[in-house]
Amino acid sequence: MSRTDTPSPGQAGAPPMRADARRSHERLLAAATVAFAENGADAPLEDIARRAGVGIGTLYRHFPSRLDLQEAVFRTQVSAVCARGEELTGAPSAGEAFAGWLRVLASYLVTKRGLAGALIAARGRDSDVISTCSLTIRDTAGRLLERAQQAGAVRADLTATDVMMLVHGVVVATERTPDQADRLLSLTLDGLRARAGGPS
């Protein structure tokens, strides 16, 4: 592989991608992430190409359909959220790491603006993209939760599924008032803390 060629992002075993093509790919993903957050999953592709500084033809060469672009953005965002979780597993305070990652997760869920819904509608809830990403998030939540439980920072009877449902509940409840999400999440986290005489 030459210095100017790198594997295509997110595609193990894919043909190498030239450095200039990779930069276009990354700019398109970044532009689409912002556009989907601002305008929903139906954001105009022409606007995304313009934001990325490329022509619409370049967009279609990288992502032949809107669905391909939505899926790539979804996978990239989930990878970033879970990568932050992995970083926090080494934080000194397990309880603060757990709470910090839930805030990262909630922030992501608040801004995804129907992207998961669009993918579920097109691919199905049991599709590879949805099931794989959901499992990855739940595994990350589970590791941070277990560490926090071992440190005595959160209730011992919690499961990763409980945590995911609670965070989703906060996000859904504040869909029209996202500025309230952090407050409700703080109240939720307070209820998850371990207390003397609580479940062991």
Buried (B, 14 or more C-beta within 10 A) or exposed (E): EEEEEBBBBEEEEEEBBEEEBBBBBBBBBBBBBBBBBEEBBEBEBEBBBBBBEBEEEBBBBBBEEBBEBBBBBBBBBBBEBBEBBEEBBEBEEBBBBBBBBBBBBBBBBBBBBBBBEBBBEBBEEEBEBBEEBBEBBBEBBBBBBBBBBEBEBBBEEBEBEBBBEBBEEBBEEBEEEEEEBBEBBEEBBEEBBBEEEEEE
